[in-house]
Amino acid sequence: MCGIVGYIGKRDVAPLLLEGLQRLEYRGYDSAGIVITSPKAAGLKMVKAKGRVRDLEARVPKRFTGTTGIAHTRWATHGAPSDVNSHPHLDPENKVAVVHNGIVDNAAELRAKLEADGVVFASETDTEVITHLIARSQATTLEEKVREALKVIEGTYGIAVMHAEFNDRIVVARNGSPVVLGIGEKEMFVASDVAALIAHTRQVVTLDDGEMATLKADDFRTYTTSGASTTATPETVEWEAASYDMGGHDTYMHKEISEQPDAVDRVLRGRIDDRFSTVHLGGLNLDAREARGIRRIKILGCGTSYHAGLIGAGLIESMARIPADAEPASEFRYRNPVVDPDTLYIAVSQSGETYDVLAAVQELKRKGARVLGVVNVVGSAIAREADGGMYVHAGPEVCVVSTKCFTNTVVAFALLALHLGRIRDLSVTDGKRIIEGLRRLPAQISEILESEDEVKKLAQEYAGAQSMMFIGRVRGYPVALEASLKLKEISYIHAEAYPASELKHGPLALIEPALPTVAIVPDDDLLEKNRAALEEIKARSGRILAVAHQPQEKADHTIVVPKNEDELDPILMGIPLQLLAYHTALAMGRDIDKPRNLAKSVTVE
């Protein structure tokens, strides 16, 4: 992994590929490379570089011209970041070039066989195995050469392949890692993310697992890895190129935090039904009789999506009175879970391509479970695999860490909980109360964002901490988990989150003046319990930053947020903690949009 861009047409290809790589920088990477050719060229020309795309661009010669090419940003899996380990990978005769997202699970075995046959490897990567397999194939077409190689590959891949003897085409394939075709006028594009295409075309085709495509300048065709033709209908991408720009902000993260009032308005728009105090969610493909038959709900996600699922489970239990829980998808798929026919499974993923979540969905579908998807990207793999679901309509999210998509996902769960609740036992009065609360959210988020200067001052004060603790009870605990993750991701400050009720069971041993505690203290039926936790921390000389609906006497500082309905308060209480993480990282000089060691979309295990 992490980013693929390709083009075939009439234009000078190198500038297009470099531009595409720049649009994929947000996904996280450590090196980059580009290979080009043209119908009149004698072979392939390649440039690679460890570091950023700008380092690659500095190495590209002035006369580096062609009309066909593929390029890649790499996030290291096999072999340390280096020029040699960067993609693309060429065979010794410089005939075959491959870029690859994913992991070849049997790479060591295949490498040993190839070396026994006399092949000399230039890199430590698993991807180079694919290059040699294609180069050594005796098949007469590039498509068949690639197909033969894929027959012996185990693992995940999104690949793009060029061959000097077939320089009128690019062949691509997908298994577990996204590949998107861009359809232009007498030109074709390919990428791992629509962000790399949107400046040039809004007509896209997303490949399914087990599907390949051949791109020529004036045509494309899709087919399975076994050779059977498939039907591909281009879809129109909703977002325009400007959606991926910073819009005057210093970072994408700051832009995306600031976009949350509009993003929340989008996820609500057109879905509220005032007449029956409920919401319209037609994409669920779940009628009232089926909804009433649900006995349990299991929510699966990873990282931020898992935390959104925890809040979602609480919303569903409180409003719909259906037992619900959330679990990391990465754990669920390996513990041989009991799949109950009366359980509804919900898969959560910002990208809709998260490998652990997608693999869990596929396993559940194999066992006959009903699965809904809650995703942001239209046409993504999870959206296509699921029986139904909801788009969260957060818009493009470029920063590696998620903010607006997390918020919109939680709001989407509130809509789902209201929908299920009104089908079951939630009263009209409570339905109206929740709808009124949902409608207040955009303005209340704007109100919180207006206090950014206050949060910035607090962040500068706490930025010197070596470690921080986050606590919350019931609804507040998932908020604490997500806030802790945000701080870790972009500031690199060690942070832990605990239920406030668990302090006496161990974490109190950590309390000292050097360890600040961020406490989630909503004005609900647990207010006094939460205040008791603050007393415990203060008695041990701990510093406290509270996020609350009113100033807290025992806290050193309080960020006051507006009150909504108890069920919806977690949505608002997370917003200032996004700002806290952002300004803490800013004060420490971190690379906020591209934190170290992380990628935006995790498409490998």
C-alpha positions, -999 to +999 in steps of 0.1 A: +000+000+000-008+029-001-016+049-033-019+040-070-024+064-100-023+055-137-031+072-170-032+063-207-041+088-234-026+116-254-014+140-227+021+142-212+017+117-184+043+126-158+027+158-146-007+141-143+007+112-123+026+135-099-005+156-094-024+124-086+002+113-061+000+147-044-038+142-040-031+108-024-005+121+001-031+122+028-033+084+029+002+082+045+033+069+028+071+068+030+083+067-006+071+073-042+078+063-078+067+066-114+072+047-146+061+059-180+062+049-217+044+057-250+034+039-281+066+050-299+089+045-269+116+018-269+109+007-233+100+019-198+114+049-179+113+049-141+122+073-112+118+064-076+126+081-043+123+076-006+105+105+011+077+128-001+062+133-036+082+165-038+114+145-035+103+123-064+094+153-084+128+168-079+144+137-094+122+136-125+143+147-156+131+175-178+128+152-208+108+126-189+079+124-214+053+098-223+016+092-227+011+061-205+023+056-169+017+043-134+028+057-101+027+048-065+031+061-029+043+033-006+036+027+030+062+001+041+051-035+049+080-057+035+113-039+037+122-005+052+115+027+033+142+032+006+146+041-030+150+004-039+119-008-020+098+020-036+073+011-062+071+006-092+091-027-094+107-037-127+120-070-139+157-072-148+150-067-185+129-035-178+099-049-196+074-053-168+064-026-142+041-033-113+026-011-086+008-029-057-013-021-027-019-050-003+002-079+010+013-111-007+009-136+021+029-164+004+056-140-008+084-158+011+075-192-005+072-177-040+105-158-036+123-189-026+111-208-056+120-179-080+155-176-064+160-214-069+152-208-106+180-182-107+159-150-102+178-122-085+157-098-064+165-062-062+143-053-033+129-068+000+093-063-011+066-088-016+055-069-047+086-077-067+074-114-066+045-103-088+067-085-112+089-116-118+060-139-121+045-118-149+079-113-166+085-151-167+051-160-180+050-176-215+015-164-221+010-143-253-011-115-239-005-092-210-039-100-196-030-137-195+004-131-181-012-111-152-039-137-147-013-165-145+006-146-119-025-139-098-034-177-098-004-184-074-007-152-053-023-155-019-033-123-001-046-089-010-038-068-039-048-038-060-023-038-089-016-019-121+008-034-146+026-021-177+046-041-202+070-027-228+058-051-255+021-041-248+025-004-244-010+004-256-026-007-224-025-009-186-039-040-169-052-037-134-067-062-108-083-061-074-086-085-045-092-067-012-076-034-020-095-007-040-091+000-077-111+027-094-112+034-131-117+070-143-134+073-177-124+103-198-126+115-234-101+093-253-081+089-221-084+066-191-073+068-155-069+043-127-063+050-090-068+035-056-088+065-045-112+087-064-094+117-050-066+112-076-092+112-104-117+139-096-097+168-112-100+151-145-132+130-146-163+123-124-172+091-143-158+061-124-160+024-123-151+006-091-137-029-095-150-058-074-128-084-057-117-109-083-121-085-111-096-072-136-096-045-163-077-035-194-074+002-201-066+016-235-067+053-245-101+050-261-117+020-243-117-002-213-131-036-205-136-055-173-135-093-166-129-117-138-095-133-129-108-164-146-114-145-179-152-141-179-164-107-191-182-085-166-205-055-170-192-022-158-215+009-157-197+042-149-211+061-119-209+099-113-189+110-083-208+133-061-179+155-050-159+180-071-122+186-071-126+217-048-139+194-021-103+180-017-087+214-014-078+230+020-101+260+014-079+285+031-071+264+062-036+256+073-044+218+075-070+194+062-078+184+098-087+220+108-108+224+076-127+191+084-133+200+120-147+234+108-170+216+083-189+196+108-220+219+111-226+216+074-216+179+074-242+171+101-268+191+083-262+169+052-266+136+071-299+148+085-312+164+053-342+147+037-343+120+063-366+134+091-403+126+091-421+151+114-455+136+107-446+103+124-417+116+146-393+092+129-368+092+100-367+078+065-338+053+059-348+035+027-313+022+020-316-002+050-336-026+029-353-036+062-390-035+065-409-030+098-417-067+103-380-076+098-369-048+121-392-061+149-377-095+145-342-083+154-331-097+188-296-083+190-274-059+171-236-063+167-216-033+154-181-039+139-155-013+132-118-004+137-103+025+155-125+056+153-152+036+136-153+012+165-156+041+189-185+055+169-200+020+170-198+020+208-218+052+210-242+038+184-247+007+204-257+028+234-281+049+213-298+018+199-302+002+234-316+034+249-340+043+221-349+010+205-344-012+235-326-038+214-295-054+231-265-039+212-227-039+215-197-030+194-165-050+188-133-044+169-138-061+135-101-071+136-108-093+167-143-105+157-132-123+126-106-144+144-126-157+174-149-180+154-180-160+166-215-176+169-236-160+141-272-158+152-299-155+125-318-130+147-288-107+151-283-077+128-247-069+120-236-034+112-202-028+096-187+007+101-159+022+079-152+057+067-136+045+035-158+015+031-126-004+022-111-012+057-098-047+052-106-061+087-141-048+084-146-060+049-132-094+057-157-096+087-185-087+064-176-114+039-174-140+066-207-130+080-223-131+045-208-166+040-226-177+072-259-162+061-260-132+084-278-099+075-252-071+073-258-034+070-230-009+061-225+025+076-199+041+054-189+075+039-177+065+004-204+057-022-198+025-041-171+013-018-165-024-012-185-026+021-214-006+006-216-032-022-211-063-001-237-053+026-274-061+023-283-024+029-271+005+050-266+042+053-242+067+038-230+093+063-225+121+038-195+137+056-179+146+023-142+138+014-120+135+045-084+140+036-066+142+070-054+107+081-073+111+114-111+112+112-131+140+127-162+150+107-167+114+095-167+102+132-193+129+141-215+121+111-213+084+118-226+089+153-254+111+140-262+083+115-265+059+144-288+083+162-310+082+131-309+044+130-317+042+167-347+066+163-359+046+133-358+013+151-372+028+183-403+042+166-409+009+149-408-007+184-416+011+216-403+047+214-431+071+220-441+099+197-431+124+224-397+109+227-394+108+189-402+145+186-377+152+214-349+134+197-357+151+163-356+185+179-322+176+195-309+164+161-319+197+145-301+217+171-268+199+165-254+220+136-259+253+154-245+239+187-214+225+169-209+260+154-211+275+189-184+251+202-161+259+173-164+296+181-146+288+214-116+275+196-093+302+210-101+291+245-093+255+236-061+265+219-049+282+251-056+251+271-038+229+246-007+250+249-008+245+287-012+207+285+011+202+255+040+196+279+025+165+294+042+132+288+010+113+293-027+120+297-057+101+310-093+104+297-123+092+317-161+091+312-190+070+324-215+051+302-222+076+273-190+095+281-166+065+280-166+061+242-160+099+239-130+095+262-117+066+240-120+086+208-104+117+224-076+096+237-070+081+203-070+115+186-044+128+209-022+098+204-025+098+166-014+134+160+005+146+190+022+113+199+015+119+236+008+087+254-029+087+264-052+061+280-090+061+284-109+044+313-144+043+325-146+067+354-161+040+375-129+019+371-106+045+387-106+027+421-098-006+404-063+003+393-059+036+373-058+058+404-022+045+410-012+066+380-026+099+393+000+126+401+005+163+392+024+154+360-005+133+346-035+155+335-069+139+334-095+149+308-130+141+323-162+139+303-189+152+327-223+156+311-253+170+329-272+138+332-283+113+358-246+104+364-235+139+371-228+133+408-211+100+402-188+118+377-181+146+402-171+120+428-145+108+404-131+143+401-129+144+439-109+112+439-084+126+414-082+160+431-075+143+465-044+128+448-031+161+434-042+154+399-048+181+373-082+180+357-096+194+324-134+188+324-157+188+293-191+196+308-223+215+305-214+238+334-181+247+352-169+220+375-156+232+409-130+204+412-116+209+377-086+231+370-102+240+337-136+234+322-146+235+285-183+243+286-204+228+258-241+234+250-267+209+264-287+188+241-308+157+248-289+132+271-287+107+243-271+132+218-247+149+242-218+126+233-218+140+198-212+175+211-187+166+238-163+151+213-160+183+192-138+204+216-116+174+222-109+172+185-097+208+188-077+200+219-058+172+200-053+195+170-039+225+189-018+202+212-002+187+181+002+221+165+020+234+196+044+205+194+051+210+157+037+177+145+027+168+109-010+169+117-024+157+084+001+129+079+010+115+114+039+091+115+034+054+109-003+058+100-023+054+068-057+069+060-073+037+047-061+004+062-065-020+033-041-047+047-040-067+080 
